[in-house]
Amino acid sequence: MRPNSNAVFWFAIGALALGLVLLLSSGDTSTVFGLEDDSFASILYLGVLGAVIAAGILGSGMRFGQVARTMAIWLLILLVLMAGYQYRYELQDIASRLTAGLIPGSPLSITDTDGRAAVMIDRRANGHFEVRAEIDGVPLTVMIDTGATSTVLTFEDARRAGYELETLRFEIPVMTANGQASAARVVADEIRIGDIVRRRVPVMVAQSGRLEQSLLGMNFIGTLSGFDMRGERLVLRD
């Protein structure tokens, strides 16, 4: 280090030592110069950190102009990181909106005024509300059907979700758009619609060729705090 950087470094060490002595001697008052111990410790830490950084810059031999540019760049990076943290939820909403626009059926996750997760789903061209759900981590397109008691997967979607269909017993009678059919019962470890997650959800698996579209039924929808329709948009509330 150069002499001036040495001076800054030892000044920082001295300030740290003095600050520690003041903190230790505050006793029952828990204040130093009218500041609470935690606040004083934070100011001391930031001051010493700044002094150490300044000592490093001075010791690097850079000119004042270079030092100023370097400090400005780091300050800008710090401000960007702070802004990103402060507006992280808004940025998540923007990312969700972009994804929903690019991938049909993608759920748009938002946070409502009560701080709860909500998911908005647009009506598809076929007139139904269909959404890309994740069942046991596998993305599947399901149709939201408030008239269905249970969540029902097509034979093909159940295979994609990783269920061993050969071991299932199709003994439960169900009604589908193609008429009477038999289904088997499984349990999904997790069903995720955007930011809304439910675990250990009973699910029915329809026989092969008896169901054209997987259905998200009331055994999932009924666990929500509510849902409402706004024109061509359905909102699910956690």
HELIX and SHEET records of a PDB file:
HELIX    1   1 PRO A    3  LEU A   24  1                                  22    
HELIX    2   2 GLY A   27  THR A   29  5                                   3    
HELIX    3   3 ASP A   37  GLY A   59  1                                  23    
HELIX    4   4 PHE A   64  GLN A   86  1                                  23    
HELIX    5   5 ARG A   88  LEU A  102  1                                  15    
HELIX    6   6 PHE A  155  ARG A  160  1                                   6    
HELIX    7   7 LEU A  165  THR A  167  5                                   3    
HELIX    8   8 MET A  218  ILE A  221  1                                   4    
SHEET    1   A 2 THR A  31  VAL A  32  0                                        
SHEET    2   A 2 LEU A  35  GLU A  36 -1                                        
SHEET    1   B 4 LEU A 108  THR A 111  0                                        
SHEET    2   B 4 ALA A 117  ASP A 122 -1                                        
SHEET    3   B 4 ARG A 233  ARG A 237 -1                                        
SHEET    4   B 4 GLY A 226  ARG A 230 -1                                        
SHEET    1   C 6 THR A 151  LEU A 153  0                                        
SHEET    2   C 6 ILE A 196  ALA A 206  1                                        
SHEET    3   C 6 GLY A 179  ILE A 193 -1                                        
SHEET    4   C 6 GLU A 130  ILE A 135 -1                                        
SHEET    5   C 6 VAL A 138  ILE A 144 -1                                        
SHEET    6   C 6 SER A 214  LEU A 216  1                                        
SHEET    1   D 4 THR A 151  LEU A 153  0                                        
SHEET    2   D 4 ILE A 196  ALA A 206  1                                        
SHEET    3   D 4 GLY A 179  ILE A 193 -1                                        
SHEET    4   D 4 ILE A 172  THR A 176 -1                                        
END                                                                             
